[in-house]
Amino acid sequence: MNYNNRNRRPTKTKNTSQSYASQTIKSRHAMEEFPAHANIVICPDDGLVYFKKAWHHRLDDIKHLKEEYKISFERCPVCRMKHEHTYEGELAIMHIPPLYEHDLIRLVQNFGASIFSKDPLDQILRMRRDGNAFYIECSRNQSMLRLAKKISSAFKARHRKQISFSHEPSDVVCSVIDFG
């Protein structure tokens, strides 16, 4: 640290010995979502398009396409999660009253459609029923938490909500809503 003579406060000096690339390390999620080998990547499963470091819904959404762009076909991160049976957020809804069941399914489907319309990588991967319980798996844990809050506010009946975060290095967040 250097001292400024005028007010005698320490000032930081720039460390130029480190390169910029060594200071910024991409997370493993950023490396999964951003392939760098082609200009345009098209997912063969659901048709999502990767172009200019972002995933888009359709190729029609991209303006200024050139014919010399290199195109490759590869699964998007969401389709890889579906194929490998992995997820980031799981919501378990237990002891659902029969009165709420149909409305709950519609709420989850509409929520899934709204988050997908905003971001193509934000999806509800699977929704399965096991007896009197529903298990919903999401591609992002933030969307699962938002869905849990939405269900809590929509069904103001008596229920318990519990959220548990997994230990490192896993990103999985599990939430349980119990109507019982």
MARKOL-249092 format. One line per 5 residues: their letters; for each residue y, x, z of N, C-alpha, C, O. Coordinates in pm, 1 decimal, m for minus. Layout:
<pts>
A	Y/X/Z/Y/X/Z/Y/X/Z/Y/X/Z  ...
</pts>
This chain:
<pts>
MNYNN	m118.1/83.3/0.0/0.0/0.0/0.0/123.9/87.5/0.0/129.3/192.0/64.8  219.9/43.1/m72.2/348.6/110.4/m75.6/447.8/31.3/7.9/434.6/m89.9/24.4  546.2/100.8/59.6/650.4/33.1/134.4/775.3/26.5/50.8/818.5/125.8/m7.7  832.4/m91.4/45.8/958.0/m109.8/m22.7/1067.6/m60.2/71.0/1072.4/m101.6/186.8  1154.7/26.5/23.8/1255.6/87.0/110.0/1357.0/m13.9/161.3/1409.8/3.6/271.1
RNRRP	1385.2/m116.1/87.3/1490.0/m208.6/125.7/1451.7/m291.5/248.8/1530.8/m298.3/342.8  1336.9/m353.0/252.1/1303.1/m439.9/365.1/1178.4/m393.8/440.8/1130.3/m465.5/528.6  1127.4/m280.2/409.9/1015.9/m216.8/480.9/891.3/m305.4/491.8/818.5/m297.5/590.8  866.7/m388.2/392.7/745.6/m469.2/389.6/645.5/m403.1/296.7/683.0/m347.6/193.4  519.9/m408.8/332.5/420.8/m349.5/241.8/407.4/m434.0/115.2/408.2/m557.0/120.9
TKTKN	395.3/m367.2/2.4/374.0/m434.9/m125.0/243.0/m385.2/m183.8/204.2/m270.2/m163.1  175.7/m471.7/m256.5/48.0/m434.2/m317.5/73.4/m365.8/m450.8/162.0/m405.3/m526.6  m4.3/m264.1/m477.9/2.3/m199.0/m608.3/m114.8/m245.5/m690.6/m219.9/m279.4/m636.2  m98.1/m247.6/m820.3/m204.9/m291.0/m909.8/m312.5/m184.4/m916.9/m283.5/m65.3/m928.3  m432.7/m227.5/m910.2/m545.1/m137.4/m925.5/m587.8/m143.2/m1071.8/m651.2/m240.0/m1113.8
TSQSY	m554.5/m43.0/m1147.9/m584.9/m42.0/m1290.5/m718.0/24.3/m1321.4/m755.6/34.8/m1438.2  m790.0/69.0/m1219.8/m916.4/136.4/m1246.2/m1026.6/36.9/m1284.3/m1120.9/73.8/m1354.3  m1016.1/m87.9/m1239.6/m1117.9/m187.1/m1274.1/m1077.0/m259.7/m1401.1/m959.7/m290.3/m1422.6  m1174.2/m285.8/m1482.8/m1144.5/m361.1/m1604.0/m1142.8/m509.8/m1572.2/m1193.5/m552.5/m1468.4  m1085.2/m587.1/m1660.5/m1074.5/m731.0/m1638.6/m1211.9/m796.7/m1641.2/m1236.1/m892.7/m1567.9
ASQTI	m1300.7/m746.6/m1723.7/m1433.9/m806.6/m1735.3/m1513.8/m790.7/m1606.9/m1593.4/m878.4/m1573.4  m1495.0/m682.1/m1535.0/m1570.7/m662.4/m1412.3/m1515.7/m748.0/m1298.4/m1586.8/m774.5/m1201.5  m1389.6/m791.7/m1309.0/m1331.9/m874.1/m1203.9/m1375.8/m1019.5/m1215.7/m1392.0/m1087.1/m1114.1  m1395.3/m1068.4/m1336.7/m1435.2/m1207.6/m1354.4/m1582.8/m1212.5/m1390.8/m1624.0/m1162.8/m1495.6  m1660.3/m1272.2/m1304.2/m1803.6/m1285.4/m1326.4/m1831.5/m1432.7/m1347.9/m1797.4/m1516.1/m1264.0
KSRHA	m1893.6/m1464.7/m1460.3/m1926.2/m1603.7/m1489.0/m2038.6/m1649.8/m1397.8/m2132.0/m1575.0/m1368.7  m2027.8/m1772.5/m1353.9/m2137.1/m1828.7/m1276.1/m2255.1/m1854.2/m1368.7/m2240.2/m1855.5/m1490.9  m2370.4/m1874.2/m1310.7/m2488.0/m1897.4/m1394.0/m2476.2/m2029.7/m1468.1/m2536.6/m2046.9/m1573.9  m2398.4/m2124.1/m1413.3/m2379.1/m2251.8/m1481.6/m2292.3/m2233.9/m1605.1/m2319.0/m2294.6/m1708.8  m2189.3/m2151.8/m1595.2/m2102.7/m2129.1/m1710.5/m2180.0/m2059.1/m1821.9/m2159.3/m2089.4/m1939.4
MEEFP	m2268.3/m1966.6/m1787.1/m2347.1/m1899.0/m1889.4/m2445.8/m1994.8/m1955.0/m2474.1/m1982.2/m2074.1  m2498.8/m2091.0/m1878.0/m2590.3/m2188.4/m1936.4/m2517.5/m2282.9/m2030.0/m2570.9/m2320.9/m2134.2  m2395.5/m2321.2/m1993.3/m2324.2/m2422.3/m2069.7/m2253.1/m2365.5/m2191.2/m2217.2/m2441.7/m2281.0  m2231.4/m2235.9/m2197.8/m2152.7/m2178.9/m2305.3/m2229.3/m2073.0/m2381.8/m2211.5/m1954.2/m2354.9  m2314.2/m2111.6/m2476.3/m2381.2/m2010.8/m2558.2/m2280.3/m1944.1/m2650.7/m2189.1/m2009.6/m2701.4
AHANI	m2296.3/m1815.0/m2672.6/m2195.5/m1742.0/m2747.2/m2244.1/m1694.1/m2884.0/m2170.5/m1623.0/m2952.4  m2363.8/m1729.9/m2925.7/m2418.8/m1672.0/m3047.9/m2383.3/m1749.5/m3174.4/m2402.5/m1696.6/m3283.8  m2332.8/m1871.3/m3164.9/m2300.9/m1949.3/m3284.2/m2166.8/m2018.7/m3265.1/m2121.5/m2039.3/m3152.5  m2104.8/m2054.1/m3375.7/m1977.9/m2125.2/m3367.4/m1997.6/m2270.3/m3327.3/m1919.4/m2324.2/m3249.0  m2101.4/m2334.2/m3380.4/m2131.4/m2473.3/m3348.3/m2278.3/m2482.4/m3309.0/m2366.1/m2434.6/m3380.7
VICPD	m2304.1/m2545.2/m3192.7/m2441.1/m2567.8/m3146.9/m2460.0/m2718.4/m3135.2/m2380.2/m2786.7/m3071.0  m2564.8/m2769.5/m3196.6/m2594.6/m2912.4/m3193.6/m2724.2/m2932.9/m3116.8/m2825.0/m2867.9/m3144.4  m2720.5/m3023.3/m3020.7/m2839.8/m3055.6/m2943.3/m2927.7/m3149.2/m3025.8/m2881.2/m3255.9/m3065.7  m3053.5/m3112.7/m3052.8/m3138.0/m3199.1/m3134.6/m3183.4/m3326.4/m3062.6/m3222.3/m3423.3/m3127.8  m3178.9/m3327.4/m2929.0/m3227.9/m3443.3/m2854.3/m3127.5/m3557.7/m2850.8/m3162.0/m3671.4/m2882.8
DGLVY	m3003.4/m3528.6/m2812.1/m2906.7/m3637.7/m2798.8/m2781.2/m3620.1/m2883.5/m2690.4/m3702.8/m2875.0  m2773.3/m3516.0/m2964.2/m2664.3/m3501.7/m3060.3/m2534.2/m3448.7/m3004.3/m2432.2/m3455.3/m3072.9  m2533.1/m3396.1/m2882.4/m2411.0/m3336.2/m2829.6/m2379.4/m3209.8/m2908.7/m2469.4/m3140.9/m2956.5  m2248.7/m3180.1/m2921.9/m2204.1/m3068.4/m3005.2/m2123.8/m2971.0/m2919.6/m2031.1/m3010.9/m2849.2  m2160.5/m2842.2/m2926.4/m2087.3/m2737.5/m2856.7/m1996.2/m2667.9/m2957.2/m2042.9/m2614.9/m3058.1
FKKAW	m1866.0/m2668.2/m2929.3/m1768.8/m2607.8/m3019.5/m1648.7/m2563.6/m2937.4/m1596.3/m2641.7/m2857.9  m1604.4/m2439.9/m2955.2/m1488.7/m2382.5/m2884.6/m1501.1/m2397.6/m2733.1/m1412.4/m2451.8/m2667.1  m1611.5/m2349.3/m2680.2/m1639.1/m2342.4/m2537.1/m1639.6/m2476.9/m2466.6/m1607.1/m2484.0/m2348.1  m1675.5/m2583.5/m2536.3/m1684.7/m2715.6/m2473.9/m1788.4/m2800.0/m2546.7/m1810.0/m2784.6/m2666.9  m1851.2/m2888.3/m2472.4/m1946.9/m2981.8/m2529.7/m1874.6/m3110.8/m2562.9/m1794.8/m3159.7/m2483.0
HHRLD	m1902.0/m3166.7/m2681.2/m1838.9/m3289.3/m2729.5/m1947.5/m3392.2/m2758.3/m2064.6/m3357.6/m2773.6  m1907.4/m3519.9/m2765.6/m2003.1/m3627.0/m2789.9/m2058.9/m3624.0/m2932.0/m2179.4/m3638.7/m2952.2  m1970.8/m3604.9/m3030.2/m2012.2/m3609.1/m3170.7/m1940.4/m3499.5/m3248.4/m1840.3/m3444.2/m3203.1  m1992.3/m3470.5/m3362.9/m1927.6/m3376.4/m3452.9/m1799.8/m3436.0/m3510.9/m1709.4/m3362.6/m3550.9  m1792.1/m3568.8/m3515.3/m1671.9/m3635.9/m3566.9/m1551.6/m3615.4/m3475.7/m1437.7/m3626.6/m3521.2
DIKHL	m1574.4/m3585.5/m3347.1/m1464.5/m3566.6/m3253.2/m1390.5/m3435.1/m3276.4/m1279.5/m3416.7/m3226.5  m1451.3/m3344.1/m3351.8/m1393.2/m3211.1/m3371.1/m1306.2/m3211.5/m3496.3/m1350.7/m3250.0/m3604.4  m1182.8/m3168.4/m3479.9/m1091.6/m3159.3/m3593.4/m1090.0/m3015.4/m3643.0/m1128.4/m2923.5/m3570.8  m1046.5/m2997.2/m3763.6/m1028.9/m2864.7/m3825.1/m1160.5/m2788.4/m3837.7/m1167.7/m2670.6/m3802.6  m1263.1/m2854.3/m3887.0/m1390.0/m2786.6/m3911.1/m1382.2/m2709.2/m4042.2/m1322.4/m2754.9/m4139.6
KEEYK	m1442.5/m2593.5/m4042.8/m1447.9/m2511.6/m4163.8/m1593.2/m2500.7/m4208.0/m1685.1/m2509.6/m4126.5  m1612.5/m2481.5/m4336.7/m1748.9/m2473.7/m4388.0/m1818.5/m2343.2/m4352.2/m1941.3/m2336.0/m4357.3  m1743.3/m2240.3/m4316.3/m1807.9/m2111.9/m4287.9/m1854.6/m2098.9/m4142.7/m1901.5/m1992.1/m4103.4  m1843.0/m2203.5/m4063.1/m1893.9/m2197.8/m3926.6/m2045.8/m2189.1/m3928.2/m2112.7/m2255.4/m4007.5  m2097.9/m2107.6/m3840.8/m2241.5/m2091.2/m3827.3/m2293.4/m2199.9/m3732.1/m2241.8/m2215.8/m3621.5
ISFER	m2394.8/m2273.9/m3775.4/m2448.8/m2385.1/m3697.3/m2589.6/m2350.4/m3650.9/m2671.7/m2299.7/m3727.4  m2615.4/m2379.1/m3523.7/m2750.7/m2362.0/m3471.9/m2787.3/m2486.5/m3391.1/m2700.4/m2562.7/m3348.7  m2917.7/m2505.4/m3370.8/m2967.5/m2620.6/m3297.0/m3033.9/m2570.5/m3169.9/m3125.5/m2488.4/m3173.9  m2985.7/m2621.7/m3056.4/m3035.5/m2579.1/m2926.8/m3012.9/m2693.1/m2827.7/m2917.7/m2769.9/m2841.3  m3100.1/m2703.4/m2729.1/m3083.5/m2809.5/m2629.7/m2959.0/m2784.2/m2544.1/m2927.6/m2670.6/m2508.5
CPVCR	m2889.7/m2893.2/m2512.6/m2773.8/m2884.1/m2423.1/m2824.9/m2868.4/m2279.1/m2943.3/m2890.8/m2253.7  m2738.3/m2830.6/m2185.0/m2784.1/m2813.0/m2046.3/m2843.7/m2939.8/m1984.9/m2936.4/m2931.4/m1904.2  m2792.0/m3056.2/m2021.9/m2845.5/m3181.2/m1967.0/m2986.3/m3206.5/m2018.9/m3074.0/m3246.7/m1942.5  m3008.9/m3183.5/m2147.2/m3144.1/m3203.5/m2202.5/m3241.9/m3101.7/m2144.9/m3359.5/m3132.7/m2126.0  m3193.8/m2979.6/m2116.8/m3279.7/m2881.5/m2050.3/m3316.5/m2928.1/m1909.8/m3430.0/m2910.7/m1865.5
MKHEH	m3219.2/m2987.6/m1839.9/m3248.0/m3039.8/m1705.8/m3349.4/m3153.7/m1712.1/m3438.5/m3162.6/m1627.7  m3335.8/m3240.7/m1812.0/m3432.1/m3350.6/m1828.4/m3570.4/m3295.8/m1859.9/m3670.1/m3343.5/m1805.8  m3576.9/m3195.7/m1947.3/m3704.9/m3138.9/m1990.0/m3773.1/m3063.1/m1876.5/m3895.3/m3069.0/m1862.7  m3694.9/m2991.7/m1795.0/m3750.3/m2911.0/m1685.8/m3762.2/m2988.0/m1554.8/m3807.4/m2932.6/m1454.6  m3722.2/m3114.8/m1554.4/m3726.3/m3200.7/m1435.2/m3646.7/m3140.8/m1319.6/m3692.5/m3139.8/m1205.3
TYEGE	m3526.1/m3090.4/m1350.9/m3436.1/m3040.7/m1248.1/m3313.0/m3130.7/m1243.1/m3286.6/m3206.5/m1336.3  m3239.5/m3121.7/m1135.5/m3119.4/m3202.2/m1117.7/m3032.3/m3135.1/m1012.3/m3077.9/m3045.6/m941.2  m2906.0/m3178.8/m1002.3/m2815.9/m3125.3/m901.0/m2788.2/m3224.0/m789.9/m2757.9/m3183.9/m677.5  m2798.2/m3352.6/m819.4/m2771.7/m3452.6/m717.2/m2877.6/m3560.8/m718.3/m2914.0/m3612.2/m824.1  m2927.4/m3595.4/m599.9/m3026.1/m3702.1/m589.1/m2977.4/m3804.2/m488.0/m2935.1/m3769.7/m377.7
LAIMH	m2984.2/m3929.1/m527.3/m2943.9/m4039.0/m440.5/m3064.8/m4127.5/m417.4/m3125.6/m4176.9/m512.4  m3099.6/m4147.3/m291.5/m3211.1/m4235.0/m255.1/m3152.6/m4359.0/m189.2/m3079.0/m4349.2/m91.0  m3185.3/m4474.6/m243.1/m3137.9/m4601.1/m188.1/m3260.4/m4673.9/m134.0/m3349.9/m4711.8/m209.6  m3263.1/m4692.7/m3.6/m3381.6/m4745.4/64.0/m3359.1/m4888.4/112.5/m3246.3/m4928.6/141.1  m3467.8/m4964.1/121.4/m3470.0/m5099.7/177.6/m3362.7/m5188.9/115.8/m3279.4/m5245.4/186.6
IPPLY	m3365.5/m5200.6/m14.7/m3265.6/m5279.4/m86.4/m3299.1/m5427.5/m71.9/m3410.9/m5468.3/m103.1  m3205.4/m5507.6/m25.6/m3231.5/m5652.3/m20.2/m3246.4/m5708.2/m161.2/m3176.1/m5663.9/m252.1  m3335.5/m5803.7/m181.3/m3355.3/m5860.4/m315.0/m3228.1/m5921.7/m373.0/m3212.5/m5929.2/m494.9  m3137.6/m5965.3/m286.2/m3011.9/m6024.2/m330.7/m2923.8/m5921.6/m402.9/m2849.6/m5957.4/m494.4  m2931.6/m5794.3/m362.3/m2845.6/m5689.7/m418.4/m2910.0/m5611.1/m531.9/m2841.3/m5534.7/m599.7
EHDLI	m3039.0/m5627.6/m554.0/m3112.8/m5539.9/m644.8/m3058.6/m5539.8/m788.2/m3034.4/m5433.4/m845.1  m3039.9/m5656.7/m845.6/m2991.7/m5666.0/m983.9/m2850.0/m5609.2/m997.7/m2820.5/m5537.2/m1093.0  m2762.5/m5642.3/m901.8/m2625.5/m5591.6/m905.3/m2620.8/m5440.2/m888.2/m2536.9/m5372.4/m947.6  m2711.3/m5388.6/m806.7/m2715.8/m5244.0/m784.5/m2757.8/m5169.7/m911.1/m2699.7/m5066.3/m944.3  m2857.2/m5221.0/m981.2/m2902.3/m5157.9/m1105.5/m2790.2/m5160.0/m1209.2/m2767.0/m5060.1/m1277.4
RLVQN	m2721.7/m5271.6/m1221.4/m2609.9/m5281.8/m1317.7/m2496.3/m5187.1/m1280.6/m2435.2/m5126.1/m1368.4  m2467.2/m5174.3/m1150.5/m2361.5/m5083.7/m1106.1/m2395.3/m4939.0/m1142.3/m2308.9/m4864.7/m1188.7  m2520.1/m4899.4/m1121.1/m2562.4/m4762.1/m1152.8/m2557.4/m4738.6/m1303.7/m2513.4/m4632.2/m1347.3  m2601.0/m4834.3/m1383.4/m2596.3/m4818.3/m1529.0/m2452.8/m4810.4/m1580.0/m2422.5/m4727.5/m1665.9  m2365.1/m4894.3/m1529.0/m2224.9/m4890.0/m1571.1/m2155.9/m4762.0/m1525.6/m2073.3/m4706.9/m1598.3
FGASI	m2189.0/m4714.9/m1406.7/m2133.4/m4588.8/m1358.3/m2179.6/m4472.8/m1446.4/m2101.1/m4383.9/m1479.3  m2307.5/m4474.2/m1484.3/m2359.8/m4369.9/m1572.6/m2291.5/m4370.2/m1708.2/m2263.6/m4264.1/m1764.0  m2264.3/m4489.3/m1762.2/m2194.9/m4498.3/m1890.9/m2050.7/m4449.3/m1879.6/m1999.4/m4386.3/m1972.1  m1985.2/m4477.5/m1767.7/m1845.4/m4434.5/m1754.1/m1833.1/m4283.7/m1734.8/m1741.5/m4222.5/m1789.8  m1923.5/m4222.0/m1657.6/m1913.0/m4076.9/m1640.3/m1953.1/m4003.7/m1768.4/m1899.9/m3896.5/m1797.3
FSKDP	m2046.0/m4060.3/m1845.2/m2084.2/m3998.4/m1972.0/m1971.5/m4006.4/m2074.1/m1953.0/m3914.3/m2153.6  m1896.0/m4116.3/m2072.5/m1785.4/m4128.7/m2168.1/m1673.9/m4028.9/m2138.1/m1600.7/m3989.4/m2228.9  m1660.0/m3987.7/m2012.4/m1557.3/m3889.5/m1976.5/m1603.3/m3746.4/m2003.5/m1525.2/m3663.5/m2050.2  m1730.0/m3717.6/m1974.0/m1783.0/m3582.0/m1989.3/m1927.3/m3592.5/m2037.8/m2009.7/m3653.2/m1969.4  m1960.9/m3534.9/m2154.6/m2097.0/m3549.7/m2206.4/m2204.6/m3480.3/m2122.3/m2322.2/m3514.8/m2133.0
LDQIL	m2166.2/m3383.5/m2039.3/m2265.5/m3314.3/m1956.2/m2283.1/m3380.5/m1820.8/m2363.5/m3334.0/m1739.9  m2210.4/m3487.2/m1794.3/m2218.6/m3558.5/m1667.4/m2296.9/m3686.9/m1691.6/m2242.7/m3784.1/m1744.2  m2424.5/m3687.2/m1653.3/m2511.7/m3800.0/m1684.8/m2603.7/m3831.8/m1568.0/m2628.2/m3749.0/m1480.3  m2653.4/m3953.9/m1570.0/m2762.2/m3990.2/m1480.4/m2890.7/m3957.5/m1554.5/m2919.6/m4015.7/m1659.0  m2967.6/m3864.2/m1500.1/m3086.1/m3814.1/m1569.6/m3202.7/m3911.8/m1561.0/m3262.7/m3946.2/m1662.8
RMRRD	m3234.7/m3956.2/m1440.9/m3348.3/m4044.7/m1420.6/m3316.3/m4144.7/m1309.9/m3243.2/m4115.7/m1215.2  m3373.7/m4262.8/m1325.8/m3365.8/m4363.6/m1221.2/m3505.3/m4422.4/m1209.0/m3555.7/m4483.6/m1303.2  m3567.5/m4404.4/m1094.0/m3703.4/m4452.8/m1077.5/m3713.0/m4538.3/m951.8/m3638.0/m4521.9/m855.5  m3807.4/m4629.0/m957.4/m3827.9/m4720.8/m846.3/m3960.5/m4688.7/m779.7/m4061.9/m4667.1/m846.2  m3957.7/m4686.0/m648.8/m4079.4/m4660.2/m572.1/m4084.5/m4761.7/m458.2/m4025.0/m4740.6/m352.6
GNAFY	m4155.9/m4871.7/m480.3/m4163.9/m4977.4/m380.1/m4030.1/m5049.2/m365.9/m3982.4/m5111.7/m460.7  m3970.3/m5040.4/m249.2/m3841.7/m5104.0/m222.7/m3728.8/m5001.6/m220.9/m3627.3/m5022.2/m154.3  m3745.5/m4892.4/m292.9/m3644.5/m4787.0/m294.7/m3618.4/m4742.8/m438.6/m3706.5/m4749.2/m524.3  m3495.8/m4698.0/m462.8/m3456.7/m4640.5/m591.6/m3420.0/m4494.9/m569.6/m3357.1/m4460.4/m469.6  m3459.5/m4409.3/m663.5/m3423.3/m4268.8/m661.5/m3347.4/m4240.0/m790.3/m3398.3/m4262.6/m900.1
IECSR	m3226.1/m4190.2/m775.9/m3139.6/m4164.2/m890.4/m3109.0/m4015.0/m891.7/m3063.8/m3959.5/m791.6  m3133.6/m3950.4/m1005.0/m3106.5/m3807.4/m1020.5/m2992.7/m3788.8/m1119.0/m2994.5/m3844.7/m1228.7  m2892.8/m3709.4/m1079.3/m2772.6/m3687.0/m1160.4/m2764.5/m3540.2/m1202.1/m2818.8/m3451.8/m1135.8  m2695.5/m3516.9/m1313.2/m2680.1/m3380.5/m1362.3/m2573.7/m3303.0/m1285.0/m2573.7/m3180.0/m1287.9  m2484.9/m3371.0/m1217.5/m2382.1/m3305.4/m1136.1/m2382.7/m3366.8/m996.8/m2394.3/m3488.3/m981.3
NQSML	m2370.0/m3281.1/m895.7/m2373.3/m3333.6/m759.5/m2246.0/m3409.4/m723.8/m2249.6/m3497.7/m638.1  m2131.9/m3376.6/m788.3/m2008.3/m3449.2/m760.1/m2020.1/m3594.8/m805.6/m1972.0/m3685.3/m737.5  m2083.3/m3617.1/m919.5/m2097.9/m3754.2/m967.6/m2193.5/m3833.3/m879.1/m2176.9/m3954.2/m863.3  m2293.0/m3767.0/m821.4/m2383.9/m3836.2/m729.7/m2308.4/m3878.2/m603.8/m2329.4/m3988.3/m552.9  m2221.1/m3791.8/m553.6/m2143.2/m3827.4/m435.4/m2047.0/m3942.5/m466.1/m2027.4/m4030.7/m382.5
RLAKK	m1987.5/m3942.0/m584.8/m1899.2/m4051.9/m624.2/m1976.8/m4182.1/m637.3/m1926.5/m4288.3/m600.4  m2099.5/m4174.9/m689.8/m2183.6/m4294.0/m701.0/m2219.6/m4347.0/m562.6/m2219.4/m4468.3/m541.6  m2250.3/m4259.2/m468.5/m2282.6/m4302.9/m332.0/m2162.6/m4372.9/m267.9/m2178.8/m4474.4/m200.1  m2042.5/m4319.0/m289.3/m1922.5/m4383.4/m235.2/m1898.2/m4518.4/m300.9/m1857.3/m4613.8/m234.7  m1923.4/m4526.3/m431.7/m1902.8/m4652.0/m504.2/m2000.4/m4759.1/m455.3/m1961.6/m4874.8/m439.0
ISSAF	m2125.0/m4722.6/m432.0/m2223.3/m4817.9/m381.3/m2185.1/m4862.1/m240.3/m2198.2/m4979.8/m206.5  m2138.2/m4768.6/m158.1/m2097.1/m4803.6/m22.1/m1980.3/m4900.7/m21.7/m1976.4/m4993.2/59.5  m1885.2/m4880.4/m111.8/m1769.4/m4970.8/m113.7/m1803.1/m5104.7/m179.8/m1745.0/m5206.9/m143.2  m1894.9/m5106.3/m275.6/m1928.9/m5230.5/m343.8/m2013.2/m5322.7/m256.4/m1992.4/m5444.0/m255.9  m2107.6/m5266.0/m183.0/m2194.4/m5344.6/m96.9/m2154.8/m5317.6/47.5/m2207.5/m5226.6/111.5
KARHR	m2064.2/m5395.1/96.5/m2009.8/m5370.6/230.0/m2100.6/m5423.2/339.9/m2059.6/m5433.7/455.4  m2221.9/m5455.6/304.4/m2318.0/m5499.9/405.6/m2353.9/m5381.2/495.1/m2311.3/m5268.2/471.2  m2431.2/m5409.0/595.9/m2467.9/m5303.8/690.9/m2562.6/m5203.8/625.8/m2670.2/m5240.2/578.2  m2521.9/m5079.5/624.3/m2609.2/m4974.3/571.8/m2567.8/m4840.4/631.9/m2457.2/m4825.2/683.8  m2658.1/m4744.8/623.6/m2631.5/m4607.8/669.5/m2622.6/m4517.7/548.1/m2698.0/m4533.8/452.2
KQISF	m2529.5/m4422.1/552.4/m2518.9/m4324.5/443.6/m2531.8/m4185.0/504.8/m2464.6/m4152.4/602.7  m2618.2/m4104.4/446.2/m2641.7/m3969.7/496.8/m2640.8/m3873.4/378.7/m2705.5/m3899.0/277.1  m2567.0/m3761.4/391.5/m2557.4/m3661.8/284.8/m2608.7/m3529.4/338.8/m2569.3/m3487.0/447.5  m2696.9/m3463.4/263.2/m2747.5/m3332.8/304.0/m2733.8/m3234.6/188.3/m2765.7/m3266.5/73.7  m2686.3/m3115.6/220.1/m2667.7/m3009.6/122.1/m2780.4/m2908.7/137.7/m2816.7/m2872.8/249.7
SHEPS	m2836.2/m2862.9/25.9/m2946.5/m2767.3/31.9/m2892.5/m2627.1/54.5/m2773.6/m2600.7/36.5  m2981.5/m2538.5/94.0/m2943.7/m2400.4/121.4/m2927.5/m2322.4/m8.6/m2978.7/m2362.6/m113.1  m2856.1/m2210.7/m0.9/m2836.9/m2124.4/m115.9/m2972.0/m2073.6/m162.7/m3060.6/m2059.5/m78.5  m2994.2/m2046.0/m285.6/m2910.0/m2049.7/m404.4/m2911.7/m2183.3/m475.2/m2853.7/m2195.8/m583.1  m2976.1/m2283.2/m418.4/m2986.6/m2414.2/m483.5/m2854.5/m2490.2/m472.6/m2779.9/m2473.8/m376.0
DVVCS	m2826.9/m2573.3/m572.7/m2705.9/m2653.6/m575.3/m2733.2/m2799.7/m546.0/m2641.9/m2881.4/m557.2  m2853.8/m2835.6/m509.4/m2893.2/m2975.3/m497.8/m2830.7/m3038.4/m373.4/m2835.5/m2983.5/m263.4  m2771.2/m3157.0/m395.7/m2716.3/m3237.4/m288.0/m2794.3/m3367.9/m285.0/m2806.4/m3435.0/m387.4  m2847.3/m3404.5/m169.0/m2924.6/m3527.8/m154.7/m2847.8/m3623.1/m63.8/m2791.7/m3584.0/38.6  m2847.5/m3747.2/m104.5/m2780.8/m3850.9/m25.3/m2876.3/m3968.5/m11.2/m2951.2/m4001.1/m103.3
VIDFG	m2872.3/m4032.2/106.8/m2959.1/m4145.3/133.6/m2871.4/m4261.9/179.4/m2790.5/m4248.7/271.2  m2889.6/m4376.2/113.3/m2825.7/m4499.7/157.5/m2937.3/m4592.4/199.4/m3026.7/m4623.4/120.7  m2931.5/m4636.6/324.2/m3037.8/m4720.6/379.7/m2979.7/m4856.2/417.8/m2891.1/m4865.2/502.8  m3030.4/m4961.4/353.9/m2985.6/m5097.5/383.5/m3064.5/m5159.6/497.8/m3033.2/m5270.2/541.7  m3167.5/m5088.8/546.9/m3256.5/m5144.9/646.9/m3206.6/m5146.8/785.4/m3276.5/m5192.8/875.6
</pts>
